[in-house]
Amino acid sequence: MRVIRKYNNRKLYDTRESRYVTLEQLAALVRQGEELRVLDAVTERDLTSAKLAQIIFEEERKTGRLPVEELRQIIRNGLPVT
């Protein structure tokens, strides 16, 4: 599992590669099937779901490909529990 640390300055640090990464690079890692976890660098709080949601938001902002009705359903019904 790749660990990404998020710092207060909003920078994301890949601990495996020892370098800062962008949100777009995180999206590419996920597309490649990489398992990753995003942790707050100070509190160790798991921020993975928030960062993945941010990736989805940014992709939608750029492409507009998400069906509006599906987004409405998620908001109305909440996310499915797995």
C-alpha positions in Angstrom: 0.0 0.0 0.0 1.4 3.4 -1.0 1.2 6.0 1.7 0.7 9.7 0.7 1.1 12.3 3.4 -0.9 15.5 3.1 0.7 18.5 4.7 -1.0 21.7 5.9 0.3 23.6 2.9 -1.9 21.2 0.8 1.1 19.4 -0.6 0.9 15.7 -1.1 4.0 13.6 -0.4 4.5 10.1 -1.8 6.5 8.3 0.9 7.5 5.4 -1.4 9.0 7.7 -4.1 10.1 10.4 -1.6 8.7 13.2 -3.7 5.7 15.5 -3.8 2.9 14.6 -6.1 -0.1 16.3 -7.6 -3.8 15.3 -7.4 -3.5 14.4 -11.1 -0.6 12.1 -10.4 -2.7 10.4 -7.6 -5.5 9.9 -10.1 -3.1 8.3 -12.5 -1.9 5.9 -9.7 -5.4 4.9 -8.9 -6.1 4.3 -12.6 -3.1 2.0 -12.8 -4.6 0.0 -10.0 -2.3 1.2 -7.2 -3.6 0.9 -3.7 -3.0 4.1 -1.8 -3.8 5.7 1.5 -3.7 9.5 2.2 -2.9 10.4 5.7 -2.7 13.8 7.4 1.0 14.4 8.1 0.3 15.7 11.6 -2.7 13.9 13.0 -2.4 10.6 10.9 -6.1 11.0 10.1 -7.1 9.0 7.1 -8.0 11.4 4.3 -8.2 8.8 1.5 -11.9 9.1 0.8 -11.8 12.9 0.8 -8.9 12.9 -1.7 -10.6 10.4 -4.0 -13.8 12.5 -3.9 -11.7 15.5 -4.8 -10.2 13.7 -7.8 -13.8 12.8 -8.9 -14.8 16.4 -8.5 -11.9 17.7 -10.5 -12.4 15.2 -13.3 -16.1 16.2 -13.5 -15.2 19.9 -13.5 -12.9 19.2 -16.5 -15.0 16.7 -18.5 -18.6 16.9 -17.3 -19.0 13.2 -17.9 -20.8 12.1 -14.7 -24.5 11.6 -15.1 -26.4 14.2 -13.1 -29.2 11.7 -12.1 -26.6 9.4 -10.6 -25.1 12.2 -8.6 -28.6 13.2 -7.4 -29.2 9.6 -6.3 -26.0 9.6 -4.2 -27.0 12.8 -2.5 -30.5 11.6 -1.8 -29.7 8.1 -0.7 -26.2 8.5 0.6 -23.3 6.4 -0.4 -23.8 2.6 -0.5 -22.5 0.8 2.6 -20.0 -1.9 1.7 
